[in-house]
Amino acid sequence: MKKIKRILYKREWWIIFFILGFFFINYPIIHIFNKDFMIFGYPAFYLILMLGWFCSITVIFIYAWLSDRKQ
């Protein structure tokens, strides 16, 4: 369990998540989902952006919560 917690606190995770977030907001990836395709009545493009936004906020929240618990 301690090994898992140590991994979560590493600074490299922030760099990895930044690169992934930057990659998913670039033109080639956005262009894949910018089609006339609807999911539950909403364009897939907007759902993918909102899902990415939600995941980003969730990762930041979990990281902040775990680091606060550590102290």
Secondary structure, DSSP 8 states (H G I E B T S, - for coil): -HHHHHHHT-THHHHHHHHHHHHHTSHHHHHHH-SS-EETTEEHHHHHHHHHHHHHHHHHHHHHHHHHHH-
